[in-house]
Amino acid sequence: MSDDVSIIDEYNGTVVKTISVGSGPVGISVNPNTNKIYVSNYDDGTINVLGYKQNLPEPVSKFEFLIFLPLP
């Protein structure tokens, strides 16, 4: 596995662009209203925010987050 997100042309299956994100990306979400893509990274506990224009994402920022689990 890599610590990248690849943009793939849906018509011919080729990689258009590859963007480095945090360590261990495990989830991705797109908000079409804000033109933002969110990538959650398990290994380093961060979320990358990518903005996109003309269908090509660009890195915007990276946030750290903590996961709190309930005590038994």
ABEGO torsion letter per residue (X at the ends): XBABBBBBBAAAGBBABBBBBBBGBABBBBBAAAGBBBBBBAAAGBBBBBBBBGGBBBBABBBBBBBBBBBX
